[in-house]
Amino acid sequence: MVTAIVGANWGDEGKGKMTDMLAENSDIVIRFQGGANAGHTIVNKYGKFALHTLPSGVFNDNTVNIIGNGVALDIEKLLKEYNSVVADGVPAPKLLVSDRAQMVMPYHVLFDEYEEERLKGASFGSTKSGIAPFYSDKYAKIGFQVSELFDDEKSLKEKIERVIIQKNVLLEHLYHKPLLTVEGVFETLMRYKSLIEPYVCDVSSYLDKAIKEGKNILLEGQLGTLKDTDHGIYPMVTSSSTLAAYGAIGAGIPPYEIKRVVVVCKAYSSAVGAGEFVSEIFGDEADELRRRGGDGGEFGATTGRPRRMGWFDCVASKYGCRMQGATDVAFSVLDVLGYLDEIPVCVGYDIDGEVTTDFPTTAKLKKAKPVYKVLPGWKTEIRGIKKYEDLPENCRKYIEFIEKEIGFPITMISNGPSRDDIIYRNN
């Protein structure tokens, strides 16, 4: 069976722990979109890890980990991460890379940096990982696919020459930076070839066989619904689709094979980067939640930046779950809220004096003010609890209130950082 695990909101929902848990029972785990610009924090028997490109199945001996064709493949970062987890005592993971994946080039990272520098105060808050320039080149048909590394050198150099004509115009006249050379780019590609060759595979064919054999396959998404290129808070979005539906494209399988979609929602809200965030909180209130949040505080797994904090947003989460096609909602980091006497929950948006529970486009979102319902806290530690009925009454009421507001079943509840801190709930 094919399961997708994705985020409902801005990313940073706590997918790492949930993905690690689901990966334990998966034969294959596939990253299907995005690049090294975001990450998952995972705590297990080997220690604490922040994965950026590697699939979360790398901690399981029998799991095959795949980089799908939809990923922005930074080869050097991927293999550095691979070697790092092995150095920390993890058995060498089984890794395959799609021959149709395209590569993040060093100049993509530079262009990302140069553009943020040029925009100054109007920048997009990029992680400067080269993701937007990479996807721009992919859809402009001037990117480099892994399979092209194995073409004849003459054809490859001719393509490089065509590509860098465009790049050098921008470098010279817009950014006033050093120019690219054919030989320099070619040498980079040959280095990438030597690094990635042992892992290259016809992934779509491999998955076709695996599906026919009844393997358990997990599609692992990056970021969340609100960072989707089409359906997110455009333009403050990522440069690929973050939706489960894209998993079929980014992995190379038929869409009807995705039978289960697990959407992760945080018990409060957080985000890294710019963009509309209606239930955001500030000052001491935000600092306290940030300090207590996650495992060691709310800081980006890739950037290290302090996350923006907010209360749970039912409007955004209902929309996020709907766009993902949720069959299950996994409710994460609920244990963090145990210090609060009362917990505000955003149940609507006031836009020009009218309250809506439908998530609007960005222009209207800019004007939205949160409408809160305040619920009583439970004021106790809930880590270690294994059964739903053993949770404090106000904690259960908080879960059930949110479930009713978003309209999708909360079937898993995370009450701690480790793989075993999970409560299964049958609705």
N, C-alpha and C positions, 0 to 999 in steps of 0.2 A: 504494500500500500504506500502511496505517496502522501506525505504530510508536509504542509508549509508552515513555518513559524515566522511571524512578521510582527511589526510594531504598529500600535494604534495611533501614535501621536507624533512627537517631534524626534523620535529616536530616544535613546537613553531610558527605555522603559524597563530595563532589567532582563532583556532577552537572553543575555549570556548564560545566566544560571538555568533558565528554562530550556534553552537550546542544548546545553550540556546534559541536562536531565533526559531530554527526548533522544539525544544522540546516543545515549547509553544503550538504547534498544533498537538502534538503526544500523542497517548493513552499509548504507551509503549516506553521506551528508554532503550536500552541494551548496556552495556559495553561488548565487545566480545573478547578482547585480552589485553595483557599487565598487569601491576600491578600498585603499588603506586610509581613507579619510574619516572613518569611524571605527568603533571597536566594541568588543564584548568583554566584560570582566567576568572571569570564571574562577570559582574557588572549589577545589576538589582535593583528593588524597595526595596529589603531586605538589600542591601549593596554590598560590594565587597568580593568575595569568590575565593579561590584557591582549586578546587576539584582535588583529586588524584585518588580515587577509585570509589566514588559515581557517578552514571550516572547523566548527567546534567538536567534530567527531575525532579530532586528533588524539584525544586522551583515552580512546577505546581501542584495544589491540585489534579487534576484528572488523573495525569500520574502515571503509574506503572513503577517502576525503577528496572531493572534486572541486576544482576551479572551473566554473561553467563559462560558456562563451559570452555571457552577459556581463562578466566582471571586467573592471578596469585593472588589468594585470600589471602590477609593478613587480617585475621578476626579482629584482635585488631585495626588495622589502619582503617578498614572500619567502625567499630562501633564507634570509637573515632570521626571520621569525621561526621558520622550520628548525634551523640549527639551534636557536635559542631555547625552544621547548625541549629539544633532545638534550641539550647541555644541562637543563634543570631536572633531568631524570626521567622524562617521558620517553617510552619506547618509540623508536623511529616510526612515525606515522606512515600509513599507506597513502600516497598522494598521486592524483592524476590531474592533468591540465588539458583543457579542451584545445584542440588544434585550431579552433575557430575563435578563441579568445584573442582580444587585441591588447597591445602592450602600451603601458604608460611609458613615455620616453622622457629622458632628463629635461628636454626642452619644454615638455608639458608643465613640469613643475616650475620651471623658470617663468614661463608665460603667466602662470597662475600668480606667482609672486609679483611680477611686473605690473599686471593689471590691478591687483589690490593696491599696489603702491601708487599707481596712476589715479585710481578712483578716490583714494584718501578717505575722507569722511563719508563718502557715498558707497563704500565697498560692501561686498556681500558677506563679510565675515568668513571668508574661505579658510579652510585648514591648510591651504597652499600645498596640497598633495598632487596637483595637476589634474584633478578629476574633470572640471568643466572644459579645459582645453582638450583633454583626451576625448571626451564624448563629442565635442564639437568636431574634431578631426574624424572620428568614426563615422559620423553621419554626413560629413562632407566628402567622405570616401578618400581621405588622404591619411588614414591611420595604417598601422602595420599589424597584420594578423600573424599569430604564431606560425601558421602554416607557411607564410612567406619566408620565414627564416631558412626554409629548406628548398627554396627556389634557386635557380642559377644566379650566380653573383652579378652577372651583367644586367639582368632584368631588375634585380634589387637596387643596384646603383642607379639605374635609369629612373626608377621610381623615387628614390631619395632626392635626386636632382630636381625632379618636378615639384616635390613637396617643399623643399627648402627655399625655392624661389619665393613662394608665398610667405614663408616664415621670415625670411631675411628682409623683405619689404617692411614688415611690422617691426622687426628688431631695429632696423636702421632708422626708420622715419617716425615711428610712434613711441618706441621705448628707448631709443638711443643706446642700445646694448650691443655686445659682440655678436658677430654673425655666425651662422652654422656653416659647416663644410660637409661635403659628401663623404670624405674619408672619415671624419669624426663620427658622423651618424652611422656609417657602415661598420666601423670598429665596435661601436656600442651594440649594434644588432648581432654581430658575430659573438660578442661576449655573452649576450643573452642566450644565443643559440646553445653555446656550450653548457650554460647553467641549467637550461630548462629541458634539454633534449631527453633526459632519462624519464621524464614524467609525461611527455606529450601523448595524447590519446584521442581517438575518435569517440568523444564522450557520448554523443547522441546514440551511436550504435551500441556502445557499452550499456547505456541506460535502457535501451529497448530490450536487450537480452535480460537485464536485471528485472525489469518489470514483468516480463513473461515468466521468469523464475519465481515470482512472488516475493521479491526482496522488499524489506522495509527501507524506504527512501525518505530522507528529510531534506526539504528545500529551506535553506537558511537565508533570511532576508536581513538587510542592513537598513538602519534608520527606521522611519515610520511613515504612516499615511500622509502626514502633513508636510513631509519633505518630498513627496512624489512630484515629479516634473509637471504633470498635468493636473493632478487633483489636490496638490498641496498649496501652501501659502506663497504662491508664485509672486515675485521672482526669488524669494528667499528659500529656495528649495535645492535639493541635490540635482545631479544631471542625469539620473536614470530613474526608472520606475521602481518604487519601493513596494509595489502591490504584489500580493500572492499570485495574481493572474499572470504577472510577468515571469514568474518562476518557470512556467512552461516554456517560454521563449528563451530565457536566460540559461536554462539547463538543456533544452533541446528535447522536450517530451511533449506528447499531446496534452492539451488542456484538460481533457476529461479524466486524465489519470490522477489529478489532484483531488483526493477524497476528503481530506481533513485540513482545516485552516485554523491553526492556533494563533490567536492574536493576543499579544502581551500588552496589558495596561498597568501602569504604575498606580499605587494607592494614593499618590499625590502626583503632581506634574513637575517635570524638569525639562530643560532644553539647553543645548550648547549652540551658540551662533545667533545671528540676527533673525528678526522676523516677528510677526504678530503672535502674541501670547497673552490671551485675554485674562486668564486667572493668575497672572504673575504677581508675586509678592516681593517686597523689598525690605531693606533695613534689617533690624534685629530679628524680626520674624523669619525672614528668608535665611539669614545667617544661621539661626538655630536649626532650622530644618535641613539646611545644607550640611551642617556639621554632623548631625545625627544620621543623615541619609546614607543609603547604599551600604557598602562595607568599607568603612574608613572615610566616608564623606562623599559628597556629590561633586566629582570632578571628572571631566571628559576622559574616557579610556584612551583616546588617541592624542588629544590636544593637551590634556592636563588642565584645561581652563575650568574655572568654577562654573558650575551649571547654574542657569537661571532657574529659580524655584517658583512654584505656584501650587494652588490647591487643585484637587481633582476637577477636571472639566468634563462634565457629562455631554455637553454639546459636541465638543471636539472628539470625544471618545466614541460616542454613538456613530458619528460620521466615519471615524477611522475604522471601526469594526464593520460597518456596512460596506465601505469601499473595499475592504479586504475580503469580505465574504466569510466572516467568522463562523465557524462551527463550535469553537470553544474559546473562552476568554481565560487567560492566565493572569491572575491578579498578583502583582509583585510588590515586594518590600512593605507589606502591611505592618510588620512589626515596628517599623520606624515611628509610626504615629502614636505609639503607646504613652508618650509623655504629655499629650494634649488634653486639656479639660473639655474643649469643644473643637470640632473640626468643620470648617466651612467647605461646602461643595458647590461648585458652579453648576447651576441647573438651567441657565438661560443667558442670552445676550440681549442687553438693552441697546438698540440701534435707533437713534433719533426718536426716543420715547416709546418705541414698540419693542416688546419682548418676543424673541424667537428662540426656538430650540433646534432650528436647522442651521447647520454650519454654512456661513456665507462665503462669497468670493472675497479676495483680499481687500478690495476697495471699501467694502462694507465692514469687513473685519477690523479695519483701522479705526472705525468709529465705535466699535462694540465695547460695552461696559458689562462686567460680570454681574449676574444676579445670583445671590448665594442663598442656600439653605444651610443652616448651622445644625449639625448633629452632635449629640453628646459623645465624648471620648470614653475610653475604657480604662485608662490610667493604670495599666498593668503590663507586665512582660508576657508576650505570647510565644516567644521562641520555645521550641521543644514540644509544643502541642501538635498532636498527630491527627486528631479527629475534629471535624468541623463543629460537632455539638459541644466540644470542650472549650471552644473559644468563648470569651466573655460575651454576654448578651448584647451589649452595645457594639461590640466588634462585628457580631453577626448581623446586627441591624444596619450597620454601615455598608457591609458587603451587599446585603439584600436590597437596600435603597438604591445603590449604584447599579446593580443588576437590572432593576426595574426601569431606571432612568435610561440606560443605554439600550435595553431590549435584546441583549445577547447573554447566553448562559455563562456564568463564572464557574468553571469546573475545576480549576486549580488555584490554590492560594499559596504564595510563598511567604513564609514567616521567619526567614533567616537567610544567610548568604550561601550556605553549603547545599550540595545536591539533595541531601536528605531532609532539608527544612521545607517540606511541602505537604500541603493538605489537599487531598482529593475530595471533591464534592460531587455527588451524583444528583442531578436535578430531575 
